[in-house]
């Protein structure tokens, strides 16, 4: 399997390209602001053809470039219906700080020509990959994660966690559509049951693994010590 990732834009959002190997079709995960040039470089260097754009959620730092990227490569965009409205109205999900960054700018957002909606437990066959969708609300109402089998170097799966889970922390829940108890339930139901060898590629920061986070992440430790979904209230980043 081929996975290339790079941080893009002022929010340092990780954008990923995933394929079975060089010279094949690929999927793009979370093309944020200024991600298009990086995507173009990876596509050209490795002779890839994007056929789908997967969005872990609708926040602007993860979907800014979805329409131009989808249009450039004639790729289908996938998003959960709970966040679809953010494709055309990203201000509805912004923090005051992020909104301030956009004030005065002439930014217009439209849906890509081909948008399809994701569902919990959905199995997608894209670019020769098998992708499992897990609905993980809490950061936003329509947050999802994507898992795909890896089967190399002792890694059973790779999970693209968006802003659900980071190395040492979890996503914030203080933005519109966020809810902390819901976030805890998502972590308990969709993260804690995963195998330790699952590699986590988050929306921001360095990669990690389920085993590492289970052992060291204070948020997951609290959940493991309490009844699922009822851990103590904690502060996300």
Rosetta blueprint (number, residue, H / E / L):
1 X L
2 X E
3 X E
4 X E
5 X E
6 X E
7 X E
8 X E
9 X L
10 X L
11 X L
12 X L
13 X E
14 X E
15 X E
16 X E
17 X E
18 X E
19 X E
20 X L
21 X L
22 X L
23 X L
24 X L
25 X E
26 X E
27 X E
28 X E
29 X E
30 X L
31 X L
32 X L
33 X L
34 X L
35 X L
36 X H
37 X H
38 X H
39 X H
40 X H
41 X H
42 X H
43 X H
44 X H
45 X H
46 X H
47 X L
48 X L
49 X E
50 X E
51 X E
52 X E
53 X E
54 X E
55 X L
56 X L
57 X L
58 X L
59 X L
60 X H
61 X H
62 X H
63 X H
64 X L
65 X L
66 X H
67 X H
68 X H
69 X H
70 X H
71 X H
72 X H
73 X H
74 X L
75 X L
76 X E
77 X E
78 X E
79 X E
80 X E
81 X H
82 X H
83 X H
84 X H
85 X H
86 X H
87 X H
88 X L
89 X L
90 X H
91 X H
92 X H
93 X H
94 X L
95 X L
96 X H
97 X H
98 X H
99 X H
100 X H
101 X H
102 X H
103 X L
104 X L
105 X L
106 X L
107 X L
108 X L
109 X L
110 X L
111 X L
112 X L
113 X L
114 X L
115 X E
116 X E
117 X E
118 X E
119 X L
120 X L
121 X L
122 X L
123 X E
124 X E
125 X E
126 X E
127 X L
128 X L
129 X E
130 X E
131 X E
132 X E
133 X E
134 X E
135 X E
136 X L
137 X L
138 X L
139 X L
140 X L
141 X L
142 X L
143 X L
144 X E
145 X E
146 X E
147 X E
148 X E
149 X E
150 X E
151 X E
152 X E
153 X L
154 X L
155 X E
156 X E
157 X E
158 X E
159 X E
160 X E
161 X E
162 X E
163 X L
164 X L
165 X E
166 X E
167 X L
168 X L
169 X E
170 X E
171 X L
172 X L
173 X L
174 X L
175 X L
176 X L
177 X L
178 X L
179 X L
180 X H
181 X H
182 X H
183 X H
184 X H
185 X H
186 X H
187 X H
188 X H
189 X H
190 X H
191 X H
192 X L
193 X L
194 X L
195 X L
196 X L
197 X L
198 X L
199 X E
200 X E
201 X E
202 X E
203 X L
204 X L
205 X L
206 X L
207 X L
208 X E
209 X E
210 X H
211 X H
212 X H
213 X H
214 X H
215 X H
216 X H
217 X L
218 X H
219 X H
220 X H
221 X H
222 X H
223 X H
224 X H
225 X H
226 X L
227 X L
228 X L
229 X L
230 X L
231 X L
232 X L
233 X L
234 X L
235 X L
236 X L
237 X L
